Amino acid sequence: MDRSAERRFIRHLLHSSPSSLLIAVGPSGSGKSNIIKQVLRGRKMTLYVDFKRDPIMNGEEVRFFFIIG
């Protein structure tokens, strides 16, 4: 499935001012995590949290997952 339009849209949102929280919602197995990871790959100052896998994060975990680049 070609998801280039969705990737462009997400990149546009991330480059718009001001930067804000992006939440992907959809059916299980629809590719939400995959497309977000593709768009965020190599992006600096980005925090990606999968709340289905990691529902609760403490301060140390947030620091560990925060990508400074």
C-alpha positions in Angstrom: 0.0 0.0 0.0 1.4 3.4 -1.0 1.3 5.6 2.1 3.3 8.5 0.6 0.4 11.0 0.9 0.0 10.1 4.6 3.7 10.5 5.2 3.7 13.9 3.5 0.7 15.0 5.6 2.4 14.0 8.8 5.7 15.7 7.8 3.7 18.9 7.1 2.1 18.7 10.5 5.5 18.3 12.2 7.0 21.2 10.3 4.2 23.5 10.9 4.5 26.1 13.7 4.0 25.6 16.5 5.1 22.0 16.8 2.5 20.0 18.8 1.5 16.6 19.9 0.6 14.1 17.2 -1.6 11.2 18.1 -2.3 8.4 15.6 -5.6 6.6 16.1 -7.0 3.8 14.0 -7.8 0.1 13.9 -5.2 -2.4 15.2 -2.9 -3.5 12.4 -3.6 -0.5 10.1 0.0 0.6 10.1 -0.1 3.6 12.5 3.1 2.8 14.3 4.9 1.9 11.1 4.1 5.1 9.2 4.9 7.3 12.3 8.3 5.5 12.8 9.1 6.0 9.0 8.4 9.8 9.3 10.3 10.2 12.5 13.4 8.2 11.5 16.4 10.6 11.7 14.3 13.5 13.1 16.0 15.3 16.0 14.3 16.3 19.3 11.5 13.7 18.9 9.8 11.6 21.6 7.9 8.5 20.4 5.9 6.7 23.0 3.8 3.6 22.2 1.2 3.7 25.0 -0.1 0.3 24.1 3.3 -1.2 24.8 4.5 1.2 27.4 1.3 2.7 29.1 3.2 4.4 31.9 6.6 6.1 31.7 8.4 7.7 34.6 10.9 10.5 34.2 13.9 8.2 33.8 12.1 6.3 31.0 11.2 9.6 29.2 14.8 10.7 29.3 15.9 7.3 27.9 13.4 7.5 25.0 14.0 11.1 24.2 16.0 11.3 21.0 18.4 14.2 21.0 20.0 13.2 17.7 
